[in-house]
Amino acid sequence: MEKASEKILWGSRIRESPPTVTYEEVTRDDLGVLRWLKKIDQFGFCFIEGIPPTPEDTEALCRRIAFIRETQYGWFWDFTSDLRHGDTAYTNLALKAHTDNTYFTDPAGLQLFHLLSHTEGKGGQTLLVDGFYVASILKELNPEAYDVLTRVRVPAHAAGDEKWIYKPGPTSAGYPLLTVDPRTKELVQGRKWKNGERIGFGGAVFVREVRDKSSDTVLSSGNRYEALRAWNKCLTSHDSEYWVQLSPGTAVVVDNYRVLHGRSAFTGKRRMCGAYIGADDYRSRLRVLQELEHWKASGASESIPVRDVWDPQL
């Protein structure tokens, strides 16, 4: 059975020693990429320093992990605050901590940002919050709210672009904010949180109650909104928020299923670039490089592992 990695939960004090790699080491060989992906897997994010501040070099960096995922925003982004796609990311407004693609059935797994330039202004600090850490605090302080958020679906939608209307899942009912393993009850995904894309439970804010089929109990809208308020209180505490000022040459990649991101408002001209990478593609790359590392450590004579096409768990 595949061994789960140890997740290192963090709060605002991560600023003292954030996970970081260099552009030179991740472009030199696959061992550098493995170190990079292990940090992402453990912490849910990682900085990359020493990148040439160009879109071309940033795109090449993304492709060191895996394929770039195309969405309605395009393939590789290079953008300013022009309100493109009817999305607040394309403005100079402050953005609260959120995950991306809450309106997709399968949100992007990783997201990489690189600030190429910021002139004639100030602000635009990046906000990072560990959703797993926040969930652990919520579970300790308010286990009832935690339980609600693992069971009740939160609808979402995106319709800012005239060409597209997105709602997650075949029924548009959305997904729980927190996803737990049904066997171990351990948190495996903390995603689907973006206030601007959340609509009322059940698709209408006036729905007064919903039956939770897993336990055959009725949860009032008050229970559900109280749970969200409890979550948001933990999410926005000073202990949870890590603020950092990005600069040209330093990018950050975040696990979109775990770490929420945001920014402060800014003035001036700001140019960003980056891309999405699929969760399955990222995890596949990590598994392959871990397999290669183990193979080399075993002293095997073959240059690459000889792999059975059948999964050992089947």
FENBEL-V726057 format. One record per run of one state. SS is the DSSP state (H for helix, E for strand, C for the rest). FROM is the first residue (numbers start at 1). TO is the last residue. If there is no record, write none. Layout:
ss={SS:SS}
from={FROM:FROM}
to={TO:TO}
This chain:
ss={C:H:C:E:H:C:H:C:E:C:H:C:E:C:E:C:E:C:E:C:H:C:H:C:E:C:E:C:E:C:E:H:C:H:C:E:C:E:C:E:C:E:C:E:C:E:C:H:E:C:H:C:E:C:E:H:C:E:C:E:C:E:C:E:C:E:C:H:C}
from={1:12:17:20:23:29:30:44:45:50:55:64:69:70:71:72:74:75:77:80:84:87:88:91:95:99:110:120:123:124:126:131:142:143:152:153:155:156:159:166:168:175:177:178:181:187:191:195:198:199:201:204:209:213:217:221:236:242:245:250:256:259:264:266:267:269:278:279:298}
to={11:16:19:22:28:29:43:44:49:54:63:68:69:70:71:73:74:76:79:83:86:87:90:94:98:109:119:122:123:125:130:141:142:151:152:154:155:158:165:167:174:176:177:180:186:190:194:197:198:200:203:208:212:216:220:235:241:244:249:255:258:263:265:266:268:277:278:297:314}
